[in-house]
Amino acid sequence: RLGGPGGWLLALPAEHVAGVQVIVRALLAGAPPHILDVRDGFRPTGFAEATAALGPEPRYTSLVPTQLRRILDARDASALDGLRGYTAVLVGGAALDSQTRERALAQHVRVVTTYGMSETAGGCVYDGVPLDGVTVELEADGRILLGGPTLASGYLGSADETATAFAGGRFRTGDLGRWHDGRLEVLGRADDMIVTGGEKVAPAAVERVLAAVPGVRSACVTAIPDDEWGQVVVAAVVLESPDPGWEDRLRADVRAGLGRAAVPRRILAVAEIPLRGIGKPDRAEVARLVAERETTAL
């Protein structure tokens, strides 16, 4: 579904590996990609205009989850109408929550989730299934190990880092995952793990629960220091329309799904989740915003 002729829209920064992959795929298909300028941010109206310029041939693009959510949430339906016309929409760069995926599928958007990184020349696992020759293993704690022909040989000029990360012909990623119905499910970053009162909490797991609550468009979970617990879980959420008791409802769903330790002690409603890089949630900025609100309230 990704091979053969067709037009590609580059909606990601070209300096990131996902953007490089779009360029390579377009050239292999016989033409340079159409380019959406995202230097000043991603806007659904701009996406709609760029899509219209692609023409009637099969269309492909690659997005991060934040871009997909913005198209689904846009008041102007032209971007979503354009998105439906793509033969495949690759979504990667961060884990795609089930609610956003289901919303896209319900709108007849042909989503293909991707997993990979610069060390694997970009995506090497699609819809949870590795490419031919790519190996996926999980350590006891869920850490994902990748191997195969797409793997880099190491880091230029950094022998020690190469020896640590590429031991035994496999790349030890910073991600945690699990097998679900024979497919790889990426749970989040190992270095994002929160330890509160001696219990480990995965931010991505809390985000999935929050995002599944009706009325929540998106969520970002992180931690702030706490004298008693070491760290406490905090969250920022984008709500469709805040109503009385929304915080209690969110906490109750997290407690029911993940247990008491995972319940956010503070929840901040924001207009947009802060982002970094190509559109990944900025957990450090969320922590700063929560801490700032607490300081202001003192």
GUDOKOL-290234 format. One record per residue (C-alpha): x, y, z; residue in three letters; residue number from 0. Coordinates in steps of 0.25 Angstrom, whole numbers, plus 5000, padded with zeros to 4 digits. Example, Ala and Ser with C-alpha at 12.3 -4.5 7.8 and 13.67 -1.06 7.14 Angstrom:
<site><x>5049</x><y>4982</y><z>5031</z><residuo>ala</residuo><num>0</num></site>
<site><x>5055</x><y>4996</y><z>5029</z><residuo>ser</residuo><num>1</num></site>
//
This chain:
<site><x>5000</x><y>5000</y><z>5000</z><residuo>arg</residuo><num>0</num></site>
<site><x>5012</x><y>5009</y><z>5001</z><residuo>leu</residuo><num>1</num></site>
<site><x>5019</x><y>5005</y><z>4988</z><residuo>gly</residuo><num>2</num></site>
<site><x>5017</x><y>5009</y><z>4974</z><residuo>gly</residuo><num>3</num></site>
<site><x>5014</x><y>5022</y><z>4967</z><residuo>pro</residuo><num>4</num></site>
<site><x>5008</x><y>5034</y><z>4974</z><residuo>gly</residuo><num>5</num></site>
<site><x>5010</x><y>5048</y><z>4980</z><residuo>gly</residuo><num>6</num></site>
<site><x>5016</x><y>5050</y><z>4994</z><residuo>trp</residuo><num>7</num></site>
<site><x>5013</x><y>5062</y><z>5003</z><residuo>leu</residuo><num>8</num></site>
<site><x>5025</x><y>5066</y><z>5012</z><residuo>leu</residuo><num>9</num></site>
<site><x>5018</x><y>5072</y><z>5025</z><residuo>ala</residuo><num>10</num></site>
<site><x>5030</x><y>5069</y><z>5034</z><residuo>leu</residuo><num>11</num></site>
<site><x>5043</x><y>5076</y><z>5036</z><residuo>pro</residuo><num>12</num></site>
<site><x>5053</x><y>5071</y><z>5025</z><residuo>ala</residuo><num>13</num></site>
<site><x>5064</x><y>5070</y><z>5035</z><residuo>glu</residuo><num>14</num></site>
<site><x>5057</x><y>5059</y><z>5043</z><residuo>his</residuo><num>15</num></site>
<site><x>5058</x><y>5045</y><z>5039</z><residuo>val</residuo><num>16</num></site>
<site><x>5043</x><y>5044</y><z>5036</z><residuo>ala</residuo><num>17</num></site>
<site><x>5044</x><y>5056</y><z>5027</z><residuo>gly</residuo><num>18</num></site>
<site><x>5056</x><y>5049</y><z>5020</z><residuo>val</residuo><num>19</num></site>
<site><x>5048</x><y>5037</y><z>5018</z><residuo>gln</residuo><num>20</num></site>
<site><x>5037</x><y>5044</y><z>5011</z><residuo>val</residuo><num>21</num></site>
<site><x>5047</x><y>5051</y><z>5002</z><residuo>ile</residuo><num>22</num></site>
<site><x>5053</x><y>5037</y><z>4998</z><residuo>val</residuo><num>23</num></site>
<site><x>5040</x><y>5031</y><z>4996</z><residuo>arg</residuo><num>24</num></site>
<site><x>5035</x><y>5042</y><z>4987</z><residuo>ala</residuo><num>25</num></site>
<site><x>5048</x><y>5041</y><z>4978</z><residuo>leu</residuo><num>26</num></site>
<site><x>5046</x><y>5026</y><z>4977</z><residuo>leu</residuo><num>27</num></site>
<site><x>5032</x><y>5028</y><z>4973</z><residuo>ala</residuo><num>28</num></site>
<site><x>5038</x><y>5037</y><z>4962</z><residuo>gly</residuo><num>29</num></site>
<site><x>5036</x><y>5051</y><z>4966</z><residuo>ala</residuo><num>30</num></site>
<site><x>5040</x><y>5061</y><z>4977</z><residuo>pro</residuo><num>31</num></site>
<site><x>5030</x><y>5063</y><z>4989</z><residuo>pro</residuo><num>32</num></site>
<site><x>5021</x><y>5074</y><z>4990</z><residuo>his</residuo><num>33</num></site>
<site><x>5025</x><y>5082</y><z>5002</z><residuo>ile</residuo><num>34</num></site>
<site><x>5016</x><y>5088</y><z>5013</z><residuo>leu</residuo><num>35</num></site>
<site><x>5024</x><y>5099</y><z>5020</z><residuo>asp</residuo><num>36</num></site>
<site><x>5023</x><y>5096</y><z>5035</z><residuo>val</residuo><num>37</num></site>
<site><x>5034</x><y>5105</y><z>5040</z><residuo>arg</residuo><num>38</num></site>
<site><x>5024</x><y>5114</y><z>5046</z><residuo>asp</residuo><num>39</num></site>
<site><x>5016</x><y>5103</y><z>5051</z><residuo>gly</residuo><num>40</num></site>
<site><x>5005</x><y>5093</y><z>5045</z><residuo>phe</residuo><num>41</num></site>
<site><x>4992</x><y>5098</y><z>5041</z><residuo>arg</residuo><num>42</num></site>
<site><x>4980</x><y>5090</y><z>5036</z><residuo>pro</residuo><num>43</num></site>
<site><x>4977</x><y>5100</y><z>5026</z><residuo>thr</residuo><num>44</num></site>
<site><x>4991</x><y>5100</y><z>5020</z><residuo>gly</residuo><num>45</num></site>
<site><x>4990</x><y>5085</y><z>5020</z><residuo>phe</residuo><num>46</num></site>
<site><x>4977</x><y>5085</y><z>5012</z><residuo>ala</residuo><num>47</num></site>
<site><x>4983</x><y>5095</y><z>5002</z><residuo>glu</residuo><num>48</num></site>
<site><x>4996</x><y>5086</y><z>5000</z><residuo>ala</residuo><num>49</num></site>
<site><x>4987</x><y>5074</y><z>4998</z><residuo>thr</residuo><num>50</num></site>
<site><x>4979</x><y>5080</y><z>4987</z><residuo>ala</residuo><num>51</num></site>
<site><x>4992</x><y>5083</y><z>4980</z><residuo>ala</residuo><num>52</num></site>
<site><x>4996</x><y>5068</y><z>4979</z><residuo>leu</residuo><num>53</num></site>
<site><x>4986</x><y>5065</y><z>4968</z><residuo>gly</residuo><num>54</num></site>
<site><x>4977</x><y>5052</y><z>4966</z><residuo>pro</residuo><num>55</num></site>
<site><x>4988</x><y>5041</y><z>4966</z><residuo>glu</residuo><num>56</num></site>
<site><x>4990</x><y>5033</y><z>4979</z><residuo>pro</residuo><num>57</num></site>
<site><x>4994</x><y>5041</y><z>4990</z><residuo>arg</residuo><num>58</num></site>
<site><x>5003</x><y>5039</y><z>5003</z><residuo>tyr</residuo><num>59</num></site>
<site><x>5008</x><y>5047</y><z>5014</z><residuo>thr</residuo><num>60</num></site>
<site><x>5014</x><y>5045</y><z>5028</z><residuo>ser</residuo><num>61</num></site>
<site><x>5009</x><y>5052</y><z>5041</z><residuo>leu</residuo><num>62</num></site>
<site><x>5012</x><y>5052</y><z>5056</z><residuo>val</residuo><num>63</num></site>
<site><x>5000</x><y>5050</y><z>5065</z><residuo>pro</residuo><num>64</num></site>
<site><x>4998</x><y>5064</y><z>5068</z><residuo>thr</residuo><num>65</num></site>
<site><x>4996</x><y>5068</y><z>5054</z><residuo>gln</residuo><num>66</num></site>
<site><x>4986</x><y>5057</y><z>5052</z><residuo>leu</residuo><num>67</num></site>
<site><x>4978</x><y>5062</y><z>5064</z><residuo>arg</residuo><num>68</num></site>
<site><x>4978</x><y>5076</y><z>5059</z><residuo>arg</residuo><num>69</num></site>
<site><x>4972</x><y>5072</y><z>5046</z><residuo>ile</residuo><num>70</num></site>
<site><x>4962</x><y>5064</y><z>5053</z><residuo>leu</residuo><num>71</num></site>
<site><x>4959</x><y>5076</y><z>5063</z><residuo>asp</residuo><num>72</num></site>
<site><x>4959</x><y>5086</y><z>5052</z><residuo>ala</residuo><num>73</num></site>
<site><x>4946</x><y>5094</y><z>5050</z><residuo>arg</residuo><num>74</num></site>
<site><x>4949</x><y>5096</y><z>5035</z><residuo>asp</residuo><num>75</num></site>
<site><x>4946</x><y>5082</y><z>5029</z><residuo>ala</residuo><num>76</num></site>
<site><x>4954</x><y>5084</y><z>5017</z><residuo>ser</residuo><num>77</num></site>
<site><x>4967</x><y>5078</y><z>5023</z><residuo>ala</residuo><num>78</num></site>
<site><x>4959</x><y>5065</y><z>5028</z><residuo>leu</residuo><num>79</num></site>
<site><x>4953</x><y>5064</y><z>5014</z><residuo>asp</residuo><num>80</num></site>
<site><x>4967</x><y>5065</y><z>5008</z><residuo>gly</residuo><num>81</num></site>
<site><x>4972</x><y>5055</y><z>5018</z><residuo>leu</residuo><num>82</num></site>
<site><x>4962</x><y>5044</y><z>5014</z><residuo>arg</residuo><num>83</num></site>
<site><x>4967</x><y>5045</y><z>5000</z><residuo>gly</residuo><num>84</num></site>
<site><x>4981</x><y>5039</y><z>5004</z><residuo>tyr</residuo><num>85</num></site>
<site><x>4984</x><y>5025</y><z>5000</z><residuo>thr</residuo><num>86</num></site>
<site><x>4991</x><y>5024</y><z>5013</z><residuo>ala</residuo><num>87</num></site>
<site><x>4995</x><y>5033</y><z>5025</z><residuo>val</residuo><num>88</num></site>
<site><x>5007</x><y>5029</y><z>5032</z><residuo>leu</residuo><num>89</num></site>
<site><x>5007</x><y>5034</y><z>5047</z><residuo>val</residuo><num>90</num></site>
<site><x>5019</x><y>5033</y><z>5056</z><residuo>gly</residuo><num>91</num></site>
<site><x>5029</x><y>5041</y><z>5064</z><residuo>gly</residuo><num>92</num></site>
<site><x>5021</x><y>5038</y><z>5076</z><residuo>ala</residuo><num>93</num></site>
<site><x>5011</x><y>5027</y><z>5081</z><residuo>ala</residuo><num>94</num></site>
<site><x>4997</x><y>5029</y><z>5075</z><residuo>leu</residuo><num>95</num></site>
<site><x>4987</x><y>5028</y><z>5085</z><residuo>asp</residuo><num>96</num></site>
<site><x>4975</x><y>5018</y><z>5082</z><residuo>ser</residuo><num>97</num></site>
<site><x>4965</x><y>5029</y><z>5083</z><residuo>gln</residuo><num>98</num></site>
<site><x>4971</x><y>5038</y><z>5072</z><residuo>thr</residuo><num>99</num></site>
<site><x>4973</x><y>5025</y><z>5063</z><residuo>arg</residuo><num>100</num></site>
<site><x>4959</x><y>5021</y><z>5065</z><residuo>glu</residuo><num>101</num></site>
<site><x>4954</x><y>5035</y><z>5062</z><residuo>arg</residuo><num>102</num></site>
<site><x>4962</x><y>5035</y><z>5049</z><residuo>ala</residuo><num>103</num></site>
<site><x>4957</x><y>5022</y><z>5045</z><residuo>leu</residuo><num>104</num></site>
<site><x>4943</x><y>5026</y><z>5047</z><residuo>ala</residuo><num>105</num></site>
<site><x>4945</x><y>5037</y><z>5038</z><residuo>gln</residuo><num>106</num></site>
<site><x>4951</x><y>5027</y><z>5027</z><residuo>his</residuo><num>107</num></site>
<site><x>4965</x><y>5032</y><z>5029</z><residuo>val</residuo><num>108</num></site>
<site><x>4975</x><y>5021</y><z>5025</z><residuo>arg</residuo><num>109</num></site>
<site><x>4985</x><y>5022</y><z>5036</z><residuo>val</residuo><num>110</num></site>
<site><x>4997</x><y>5013</y><z>5037</z><residuo>val</residuo><num>111</num></site>
<site><x>5005</x><y>5014</y><z>5050</z><residuo>thr</residuo><num>112</num></site>
<site><x>5020</x><y>5014</y><z>5049</z><residuo>thr</residuo><num>113</num></site>
<site><x>5031</x><y>5012</y><z>5059</z><residuo>tyr</residuo><num>114</num></site>
<site><x>5046</x><y>5015</y><z>5057</z><residuo>gly</residuo><num>115</num></site>
<site><x>5057</x><y>5025</y><z>5059</z><residuo>met</residuo><num>116</num></site>
<site><x>5069</x><y>5031</y><z>5053</z><residuo>ser</residuo><num>117</num></site>
<site><x>5077</x><y>5018</y><z>5057</z><residuo>glu</residuo><num>118</num></site>
<site><x>5068</x><y>5010</y><z>5049</z><residuo>thr</residuo><num>119</num></site>
<site><x>5067</x><y>5019</y><z>5037</z><residuo>ala</residuo><num>120</num></site>
<site><x>5053</x><y>5023</y><z>5041</z><residuo>gly</residuo><num>121</num></site>
<site><x>5041</x><y>5014</y><z>5041</z><residuo>gly</residuo><num>122</num></site>
<site><x>5044</x><y>4999</y><z>5042</z><residuo>cys</residuo><num>123</num></site>
<site><x>5031</x><y>4994</y><z>5049</z><residuo>val</residuo><num>124</num></site>
<site><x>5018</x><y>4997</y><z>5042</z><residuo>tyr</residuo><num>125</num></site>
<site><x>5004</x><y>4995</y><z>5049</z><residuo>asp</residuo><num>126</num></site>
<site><x>5012</x><y>4987</y><z>5060</z><residuo>gly</residuo><num>127</num></site>
<site><x>5018</x><y>4978</y><z>5049</z><residuo>val</residuo><num>128</num></site>
<site><x>5033</x><y>4978</y><z>5046</z><residuo>pro</residuo><num>129</num></site>
<site><x>5038</x><y>4979</y><z>5032</z><residuo>leu</residuo><num>130</num></site>
<site><x>5045</x><y>4967</y><z>5026</z><residuo>asp</residuo><num>131</num></site>
<site><x>5058</x><y>4964</y><z>5033</z><residuo>gly</residuo><num>132</num></site>
<site><x>5055</x><y>4974</y><z>5044</z><residuo>val</residuo><num>133</num></site>
<site><x>5056</x><y>4967</y><z>5058</z><residuo>thr</residuo><num>134</num></site>
<site><x>5049</x><y>4972</y><z>5070</z><residuo>val</residuo><num>135</num></site>
<site><x>5052</x><y>4967</y><z>5084</z><residuo>glu</residuo><num>136</num></site>
<site><x>5047</x><y>4971</y><z>5098</z><residuo>leu</residuo><num>137</num></site>
<site><x>5056</x><y>4971</y><z>5111</z><residuo>glu</residuo><num>138</num></site>
<site><x>5050</x><y>4967</y><z>5124</z><residuo>ala</residuo><num>139</num></site>
<site><x>5046</x><y>4981</y><z>5127</z><residuo>asp</residuo><num>140</num></site>
<site><x>5039</x><y>4983</y><z>5113</z><residuo>gly</residuo><num>141</num></site>
<site><x>5051</x><y>4991</y><z>5107</z><residuo>arg</residuo><num>142</num></site>
<site><x>5050</x><y>4989</y><z>5092</z><residuo>ile</residuo><num>143</num></site>
<site><x>5063</x><y>4984</y><z>5084</z><residuo>leu</residuo><num>144</num></site>
<site><x>5063</x><y>4985</y><z>5069</z><residuo>leu</residuo><num>145</num></site>
<site><x>5072</x><y>4978</y><z>5059</z><residuo>gly</residuo><num>146</num></site>
<site><x>5073</x><y>4976</y><z>5044</z><residuo>gly</residuo><num>147</num></site>
<site><x>5078</x><y>4982</y><z>5031</z><residuo>pro</residuo><num>148</num></site>
<site><x>5072</x><y>4996</y><z>5034</z><residuo>thr</residuo><num>149</num></site>
<site><x>5081</x><y>4997</y><z>5047</z><residuo>leu</residuo><num>150</num></site>
<site><x>5092</x><y>5007</y><z>5047</z><residuo>ala</residuo><num>151</num></site>
<site><x>5106</x><y>5002</y><z>5050</z><residuo>ser</residuo><num>152</num></site>
<site><x>5108</x><y>5012</y><z>5061</z><residuo>gly</residuo><num>153</num></site>
<site><x>5110</x><y>5027</y><z>5065</z><residuo>tyr</residuo><num>154</num></site>
<site><x>5121</x><y>5034</y><z>5058</z><residuo>leu</residuo><num>155</num></site>
<site><x>5133</x><y>5038</y><z>5066</z><residuo>gly</residuo><num>156</num></site>
<site><x>5126</x><y>5032</y><z>5079</z><residuo>ser</residuo><num>157</num></site>
<site><x>5132</x><y>5018</y><z>5081</z><residuo>ala</residuo><num>158</num></site>
<site><x>5127</x><y>5017</y><z>5096</z><residuo>asp</residuo><num>159</num></site>
<site><x>5113</x><y>5021</y><z>5093</z><residuo>glu</residuo><num>160</num></site>
<site><x>5112</x><y>5011</y><z>5081</z><residuo>thr</residuo><num>161</num></site>
<site><x>5117</x><y>5000</y><z>5089</z><residuo>ala</residuo><num>162</num></site>
<site><x>5106</x><y>5002</y><z>5099</z><residuo>thr</residuo><num>163</num></site>
<site><x>5095</x><y>5004</y><z>5090</z><residuo>ala</residuo><num>164</num></site>
<site><x>5098</x><y>4995</y><z>5079</z><residuo>phe</residuo><num>165</num></site>
<site><x>5103</x><y>4983</y><z>5087</z><residuo>ala</residuo><num>166</num></site>
<site><x>5101</x><y>4969</y><z>5080</z><residuo>gly</residuo><num>167</num></site>
<site><x>5097</x><y>4975</y><z>5067</z><residuo>gly</residuo><num>168</num></site>
<site><x>5084</x><y>4980</y><z>5073</z><residuo>arg</residuo><num>169</num></site>
<site><x>5080</x><y>4994</y><z>5076</z><residuo>phe</residuo><num>170</num></site>
<site><x>5075</x><y>4996</y><z>5091</z><residuo>arg</residuo><num>171</num></site>
<site><x>5065</x><y>5007</y><z>5089</z><residuo>thr</residuo><num>172</num></site>
<site><x>5059</x><y>5016</y><z>5100</z><residuo>gly</residuo><num>173</num></site>
<site><x>5045</x><y>5011</y><z>5098</z><residuo>asp</residuo><num>174</num></site>
<site><x>5037</x><y>5001</y><z>5105</z><residuo>leu</residuo><num>175</num></site>
<site><x>5027</x><y>4992</y><z>5098</z><residuo>gly</residuo><num>176</num></site>
<site><x>5019</x><y>4979</y><z>5099</z><residuo>arg</residuo><num>177</num></site>
<site><x>5013</x><y>4969</y><z>5089</z><residuo>trp</residuo><num>178</num></site>
<site><x>4998</x><y>4970</y><z>5087</z><residuo>his</residuo><num>179</num></site>
<site><x>4991</x><y>4960</y><z>5078</z><residuo>asp</residuo><num>180</num></site>
<site><x>5005</x><y>4958</y><z>5071</z><residuo>gly</residuo><num>181</num></site>
<site><x>5007</x><y>4972</y><z>5069</z><residuo>arg</residuo><num>182</num></site>
<site><x>5017</x><y>4982</y><z>5075</z><residuo>leu</residuo><num>183</num></site>
<site><x>5011</x><y>4992</y><z>5084</z><residuo>glu</residuo><num>184</num></site>
<site><x>5020</x><y>5004</y><z>5088</z><residuo>val</residuo><num>185</num></site>
<site><x>5016</x><y>5008</y><z>5102</z><residuo>leu</residuo><num>186</num></site>
<site><x>5025</x><y>5020</y><z>5104</z><residuo>gly</residuo><num>187</num></site>
<site><x>5039</x><y>5025</y><z>5107</z><residuo>arg</residuo><num>188</num></site>
<site><x>5047</x><y>5017</y><z>5118</z><residuo>ala</residuo><num>189</num></site>
<site><x>5054</x><y>5030</y><z>5123</z><residuo>asp</residuo><num>190</num></site>
<site><x>5040</x><y>5037</y><z>5125</z><residuo>asp</residuo><num>191</num></site>
<site><x>5036</x><y>5027</y><z>5136</z><residuo>met</residuo><num>192</num></site>
<site><x>5031</x><y>5033</y><z>5148</z><residuo>ile</residuo><num>193</num></site>
<site><x>5035</x><y>5028</y><z>5162</z><residuo>val</residuo><num>194</num></site>
<site><x>5025</x><y>5032</y><z>5172</z><residuo>thr</residuo><num>195</num></site>
<site><x>5025</x><y>5027</y><z>5186</z><residuo>gly</residuo><num>196</num></site>
<site><x>5034</x><y>5015</y><z>5181</z><residuo>gly</residuo><num>197</num></site>
<site><x>5024</x><y>5011</y><z>5170</z><residuo>glu</residuo><num>198</num></site>
<site><x>5026</x><y>5013</y><z>5155</z><residuo>lys</residuo><num>199</num></site>
<site><x>5017</x><y>5020</y><z>5147</z><residuo>val</residuo><num>200</num></site>
<site><x>5018</x><y>5021</y><z>5131</z><residuo>ala</residuo><num>201</num></site>
<site><x>5013</x><y>5034</y><z>5127</z><residuo>pro</residuo><num>202</num></site>
<site><x>5008</x><y>5029</y><z>5113</z><residuo>ala</residuo><num>203</num></site>
<site><x>4999</x><y>5019</y><z>5120</z><residuo>ala</residuo><num>204</num></site>
<site><x>4992</x><y>5030</y><z>5128</z><residuo>val</residuo><num>205</num></site>
<site><x>4991</x><y>5039</y><z>5115</z><residuo>glu</residuo><num>206</num></site>
<site><x>4984</x><y>5027</y><z>5108</z><residuo>arg</residuo><num>207</num></site>
<site><x>4974</x><y>5027</y><z>5120</z><residuo>val</residuo><num>208</num></site>
<site><x>4972</x><y>5042</y><z>5120</z><residuo>leu</residuo><num>209</num></site>
<site><x>4970</x><y>5043</y><z>5105</z><residuo>ala</residuo><num>210</num></site>
<site><x>4960</x><y>5032</y><z>5105</z><residuo>ala</residuo><num>211</num></site>
<site><x>4951</x><y>5040</y><z>5114</z><residuo>val</residuo><num>212</num></site>
<site><x>4939</x><y>5047</y><z>5106</z><residuo>pro</residuo><num>213</num></site>
<site><x>4942</x><y>5062</y><z>5105</z><residuo>gly</residuo><num>214</num></site>
<site><x>4957</x><y>5061</y><z>5106</z><residuo>val</residuo><num>215</num></site>
<site><x>4964</x><y>5064</y><z>5093</z><residuo>arg</residuo><num>216</num></site>
<site><x>4978</x><y>5061</y><z>5097</z><residuo>ser</residuo><num>217</num></site>
<site><x>4987</x><y>5060</y><z>5109</z><residuo>ala</residuo><num>218</num></site>
<site><x>5002</x><y>5060</y><z>5114</z><residuo>cys</residuo><num>219</num></site>
<site><x>5006</x><y>5054</y><z>5127</z><residuo>val</residuo><num>220</num></site>
<site><x>5019</x><y>5057</y><z>5135</z><residuo>thr</residuo><num>221</num></site>
<site><x>5024</x><y>5058</y><z>5149</z><residuo>ala</residuo><num>222</num></site>
<site><x>5029</x><y>5069</y><z>5158</z><residuo>ile</residuo><num>223</num></site>
<site><x>5037</x><y>5068</y><z>5171</z><residuo>pro</residuo><num>224</num></site>
<site><x>5031</x><y>5065</y><z>5184</z><residuo>asp</residuo><num>225</num></site>
<site><x>5037</x><y>5065</y><z>5198</z><residuo>asp</residuo><num>226</num></site>
<site><x>5028</x><y>5053</y><z>5203</z><residuo>glu</residuo><num>227</num></site>
<site><x>5027</x><y>5045</y><z>5190</z><residuo>trp</residuo><num>228</num></site>
<site><x>5039</x><y>5048</y><z>5183</z><residuo>gly</residuo><num>229</num></site>
<site><x>5031</x><y>5051</y><z>5170</z><residuo>gln</residuo><num>230</num></site>
<site><x>5016</x><y>5053</y><z>5168</z><residuo>val</residuo><num>231</num></site>
<site><x>5009</x><y>5051</y><z>5155</z><residuo>val</residuo><num>232</num></site>
<site><x>5003</x><y>5063</y><z>5148</z><residuo>val</residuo><num>233</num></site>
<site><x>4996</x><y>5065</y><z>5135</z><residuo>ala</residuo><num>234</num></site>
<site><x>4992</x><y>5076</y><z>5125</z><residuo>ala</residuo><num>235</num></site>
<site><x>4979</x><y>5073</y><z>5117</z><residuo>val</residuo><num>236</num></site>
<site><x>4972</x><y>5080</y><z>5106</z><residuo>val</residuo><num>237</num></site>
<site><x>4957</x><y>5079</y><z>5108</z><residuo>leu</residuo><num>238</num></site>
<site><x>4945</x><y>5081</y><z>5098</z><residuo>glu</residuo><num>239</num></site>
<site><x>4937</x><y>5089</y><z>5109</z><residuo>ser</residuo><num>240</num></site>
<site><x>4941</x><y>5088</y><z>5124</z><residuo>pro</residuo><num>241</num></site>
<site><x>4929</x><y>5085</y><z>5133</z><residuo>asp</residuo><num>242</num></site>
<site><x>4928</x><y>5084</y><z>5148</z><residuo>pro</residuo><num>243</num></site>
<site><x>4935</x><y>5072</y><z>5153</z><residuo>gly</residuo><num>244</num></site>
<site><x>4943</x><y>5069</y><z>5141</z><residuo>trp</residuo><num>245</num></site>
<site><x>4956</x><y>5067</y><z>5150</z><residuo>glu</residuo><num>246</num></site>
<site><x>4949</x><y>5057</y><z>5159</z><residuo>asp</residuo><num>247</num></site>
<site><x>4944</x><y>5049</y><z>5147</z><residuo>arg</residuo><num>248</num></site>
<site><x>4958</x><y>5049</y><z>5141</z><residuo>leu</residuo><num>249</num></site>
<site><x>4965</x><y>5044</y><z>5154</z><residuo>arg</residuo><num>250</num></site>
<site><x>4954</x><y>5033</y><z>5156</z><residuo>ala</residuo><num>251</num></site>
<site><x>4956</x><y>5027</y><z>5142</z><residuo>asp</residuo><num>252</num></site>
<site><x>4971</x><y>5027</y><z>5144</z><residuo>val</residuo><num>253</num></site>
<site><x>4970</x><y>5021</y><z>5158</z><residuo>arg</residuo><num>254</num></site>
<site><x>4960</x><y>5010</y><z>5152</z><residuo>ala</residuo><num>255</num></site>
<site><x>4969</x><y>5007</y><z>5140</z><residuo>gly</residuo><num>256</num></site>
<site><x>4983</x><y>5008</y><z>5146</z><residuo>leu</residuo><num>257</num></site>
<site><x>4982</x><y>5009</y><z>5161</z><residuo>gly</residuo><num>258</num></site>
<site><x>4984</x><y>5020</y><z>5172</z><residuo>arg</residuo><num>259</num></site>
<site><x>4999</x><y>5023</y><z>5169</z><residuo>ala</residuo><num>260</num></site>
<site><x>4996</x><y>5027</y><z>5155</z><residuo>ala</residuo><num>261</num></site>
<site><x>4985</x><y>5037</y><z>5158</z><residuo>val</residuo><num>262</num></site>
<site><x>4990</x><y>5051</y><z>5155</z><residuo>pro</residuo><num>263</num></site>
<site><x>4991</x><y>5060</y><z>5167</z><residuo>arg</residuo><num>264</num></site>
<site><x>4990</x><y>5073</y><z>5159</z><residuo>arg</residuo><num>265</num></site>
<site><x>4983</x><y>5074</y><z>5146</z><residuo>ile</residuo><num>266</num></site>
<site><x>4984</x><y>5087</y><z>5137</z><residuo>leu</residuo><num>267</num></site>
<site><x>4974</x><y>5090</y><z>5126</z><residuo>ala</residuo><num>268</num></site>
<site><x>4981</x><y>5097</y><z>5115</z><residuo>val</residuo><num>269</num></site>
<site><x>4977</x><y>5102</y><z>5101</z><residuo>ala</residuo><num>270</num></site>
<site><x>4988</x><y>5093</y><z>5094</z><residuo>glu</residuo><num>271</num></site>
<site><x>4998</x><y>5083</y><z>5099</z><residuo>ile</residuo><num>272</num></site>
<site><x>5013</x><y>5089</y><z>5098</z><residuo>pro</residuo><num>273</num></site>
<site><x>5021</x><y>5083</y><z>5088</z><residuo>leu</residuo><num>274</num></site>
<site><x>5035</x><y>5081</y><z>5084</z><residuo>arg</residuo><num>275</num></site>
<site><x>5043</x><y>5076</y><z>5072</z><residuo>gly</residuo><num>276</num></site>
<site><x>5034</x><y>5071</y><z>5061</z><residuo>ile</residuo><num>277</num></site>
<site><x>5022</x><y>5071</y><z>5070</z><residuo>gly</residuo><num>278</num></site>
<site><x>5025</x><y>5062</y><z>5082</z><residuo>lys</residuo><num>279</num></site>
<site><x>5019</x><y>5066</y><z>5096</z><residuo>pro</residuo><num>280</num></site>
<site><x>5028</x><y>5075</y><z>5104</z><residuo>asp</residuo><num>281</num></site>
<site><x>5027</x><y>5069</y><z>5117</z><residuo>arg</residuo><num>282</num></site>
<site><x>5037</x><y>5078</y><z>5123</z><residuo>ala</residuo><num>283</num></site>
<site><x>5029</x><y>5090</y><z>5119</z><residuo>glu</residuo><num>284</num></site>
<site><x>5016</x><y>5084</y><z>5125</z><residuo>val</residuo><num>285</num></site>
<site><x>5024</x><y>5082</y><z>5138</z><residuo>ala</residuo><num>286</num></site>
<site><x>5028</x><y>5096</y><z>5138</z><residuo>arg</residuo><num>287</num></site>
<site><x>5014</x><y>5101</y><z>5135</z><residuo>leu</residuo><num>288</num></site>
<site><x>5008</x><y>5093</y><z>5147</z><residuo>val</residuo><num>289</num></site>
<site><x>5019</x><y>5097</y><z>5156</z><residuo>ala</residuo><num>290</num></site>
<site><x>5017</x><y>5112</y><z>5152</z><residuo>glu</residuo><num>291</num></site>
<site><x>5002</x><y>5111</y><z>5155</z><residuo>arg</residuo><num>292</num></site>
<site><x>5005</x><y>5105</y><z>5169</z><residuo>glu</residuo><num>293</num></site>
<site><x>5014</x><y>5116</y><z>5172</z><residuo>thr</residuo><num>294</num></site>
<site><x>5005</x><y>5127</y><z>5167</z><residuo>thr</residuo><num>295</num></site>
<site><x>4994</x><y>5121</y><z>5176</z><residuo>ala</residuo><num>296</num></site>
<site><x>5002</x><y>5122</y><z>5188</z><residuo>leu</residuo><num>297</num></site>
//
